[in-house]
């Protein structure tokens, strides 16, 4: 079979080298895109990371494709109905670092609560005055967790370690976990109204798009903090800008933004606006968020520890080899 691994870094290459003994292996640093898909028209298996695209137009170029092994937990970027119709198997990485992402939640939150970005910037300029850098304690505050899957539960464990009270909302409550970890499930409205910090841990879907919008911000506690390490589309960016401008929210920590691949470079932004259909209002809101002093934005890097990425690679290799051996695992239904 011809196997093409996209978005591959130099240090990751050795993980897939074992495939070369019996198969044609191509390791491509660039992501899969419409501009290079035709080059790999004869690929049987492709694997991509968060930057690769799997649109219907791209899949149309891959006539021999049998397996997409996405190196992510989420698969909202893959048209599953098209894959089913063509008999293309899709495998993901169900779990690779719940604690990794949960730790990033608190990296963002501590940067906000202790105003670390401003403090470091000030001392680098030779100013050691603490004036204007007063933050707030996490102990005794209420953490609201929306989505109690693996990452949500790990975030709760860390929250309890900081002596925070925890409220949670999920369509499928895990009452045993709630009893063990010492948190309460409440309706969404109650969580929004009583949480000092709200952390999002839901997958991207039509149901969760703009889960947090105008109405939800209006229901939040004055001065609350929003943390989003889930998916950008879960939050309405324009509503978030307004909530920050009106001081409904005191701050936000964001590892994800809607349209985030488009805003990486200004040239890419300008090109894509004309060549593709993107929501300009959302793009402009994202640019405002990136430059606000009370917003911490990281480049979708919550997953990015060496240990977690290695687990992603190992699981992806397993997904490929088991598919080849007619016993696929981690298949997305």
Buried (B, 14 or more C-beta within 10 A) or exposed (E): BBBBBBBBEEEBBEBBEEBEEEBEBBBBEEBBBBEBBEEBEEBBBBBBBBBBBBBEEBBBBBEEBBBBBBBBBBBBBBBBEBBEEBEBBBBBBEEBBBBBBBBBBBBBBBBBBBBBEBBEEBEEEEEEEEEEEEBBEBEEBBBBBBBBBBBBBBBBBBBBEBEBBBBBBBEEBBEEBBEEBEBEBBEBEBBBBBBBBBBBBBBBEEEBBBBBBBEBBEBBBEEBBBBBBBBBBBBBBBBBBBBBEEEBBBBBBBBBBBBBBBBEEEEEBEEBEEEEEBBEEBBBBBBBBEEBEBBBBBEBEBBBBEEBBBBBBEBBBBBBBBBBEEEBEBEBE
